[in-house]
Amino acid sequence: MFTLLVGTPLQFFPSWMAFNIWLGVHILSTLFLVFFLWKKFENHKYLYFALSLYLLNSYHYYEIKHAQYHFLLLLFTVMFLYET
């Protein structure tokens, strides 16, 4: 269901444009998550370690290459855990 919800608006664009839009969404959500964690936990001693693990993870390359949506699930999970 989540795939249909996320993928349906992208069907209105040509495939190369939809991929570029999806790439932009991936980059913007990653920047938002890094900025959010940086501002909320700026005095935590493991912030640099956590952000480096997140940003240096090679999994992001495969998500971009195959146009996956798992970064959205990660974003929503982090927001959920922060709120609870």
N, C-alpha and C positions, 0 to 999 in steps of 0.2 A: 504494500500500500504506500509506503514511504517513497519507493522508487517511482511509482505512478504520480504521486503528488509533486515530487521534485522534477521529474522528467517531462511532464506534460507541457509546461510553458516553453520548454526548450524546443519542442517539436515545430513551433511556428517559425523557426529560423533555419537557414541552411546549416548543414552539418559542421562546416568549418567555423561558422559564426557561433553556433551553439557551444562548440568546444571552447572557443575563446571566451565566451560569456561565463562558462563554467569554470574556466581557469581564473578569470577575474574574481568570481565568487570565492573560489578557494583561497586566493591570495588575500582578499579583503577579510575573510573570516579568520585566517591565520594571523594577520596583523591585529585584528580586533582582540583575539584571544591573548596574544603576547602583550599587547598594551594593557588589557584588563588585568592579567596576572601581575604585570609589572607595577601597576598602580595600587592594587589591593594588597600585595605582599612585598612591597619594596624594602622593608626592613627585615625580612626573613633571611636566615643565613643560607638556606638551600635554594634561593630563587635562581641564581645564575646556573646552578647545576640542573635544576628542573627545566629551565628554558633552553639550555643547551641540549639536553636530551630530546626535548620536543622538536627543536629546529634542526638538529643534525640527524634526525631519524630518516633513514633512506626510504621509509614507507611513503613519505610524501611524494617522492618521485613516481612510484608506482600508481598512486592515486591520481596524479596528474596525467600520467601516460595513458591510463585506462579509463579516465573520467569517472572515477568512483566517488561516492558521496559519504564515505566514512568520516571525513573530517567534520561534517555537520553533526554526526552522532557524537563525536568527541567534544565538539563545541557545546552542544546541548547537555551532555553529561557533566562537563566541568561547570557550566552555569547552574545545573541542578544541584550538584554537590556543594557549590558555594552558597546557594540559597538555603540549603537544609543545614 
